[in-house]
Amino acid sequence: MMKSTLALILAAGIFAIACVFTVVTGQAHILNTSVDVPHYDSAGRLVLPDDYREWVFLSAGLDMNYSDSPPVEGRHIFGNVFVPRTAYRAFKKNGVWPDKTILILEDRMGATKGSINKTGQFQTDIAGIEAHVKDLSRFKDGWGFFAFDGTIPADLIDTNSSCYSCHLEHAAVDTTFVQFYPTLLPVAKKLNTLSSSYRLVAERDAGQ
Ligand code: HEC
C-alpha cells in the first residue's frame, strides 16, 4: 500500500515536471516565431538578424553602380537581397510589404581565381550589410535605413541621406527596388502596385 502511494506521488511529480517543460519549450517556440520582425536594442539601434541567410533570396545584383563615377578596376561586388518568408508571402498576395518588413542587402566580394574556376565570378567575403525596414509607427515616412558595422547594432541613417531620396524616387514598389527582384516584379505588375514614377520611366524606356 505504502509502495503504491509512493509510486503514485512519483508519477504525479514526473507528470508535473513534464507539463512545466512543455509550457516552457512551447513558449520558446512562440518567441522564435517573432524573429521575422525587426528588433531594436534599448538605444533604438537595429539588431542584425542572425538568421537572414535562411530567409527568401530575392536577387543578386553584380557590380551594380548607381553613380556616374566609374567602377574600381578589377573589383567586383555582389549584392544579395533577403526578406523573411512571411513578408514575401504577404507581398505575393498584396503587392506591397506588410508593416515590420525587414529587407537585408548583403554585399559580398566577387573573385575569379579559385579552385577549378576559369572565368566568371563567384562570391567570397562580406563587404557590407545594410537594412531597409518598414515600421510605420517608428519612422517618419514609414521606412528606415541602416548600415551595419560587422554585427554591432546599427543606428538609423539620417533621413536627409541619399538612401531615402534615391529609393523614394527610383524604386518600383513601396520604396524597394522590386524592378530588380525577378519573382516580385510580375506580382507588382499584376496587382498594379508599381509607383507612378517607375511606371513613367518604364513606359518611356519601352517607347524607345
Ligand atoms: C542612387 C540610388 C541608391 C542609393 C543612394 C541607395 N540605394 Fe539602396 N538600392 C538601390 C538599388 C538600385 C537597389 C537594388 C539592388 C539590387 O538589385 O541588388 C537597392 C537595394 C537596397 C536594399 C535592398 C532592399 C530594397 O529596398 O530594395 C537595401 C537594404 C538598401 N538598398 C539599402 C540602402 C542604404 C542603407 C542606402 C544608404 C546608405 C542606400 N540603399 C542607398 C539604389 C540606391
Residues whose N, C-alpha, C, O or C-beta is under 5 A from the ligand:
A	BS01	HEC	A60 G61 Y66 G79 V81 L103 I104 L105 E130 A131 H132 F145 F146 A147 S162 C163 C166 T175 T176 F177 F180
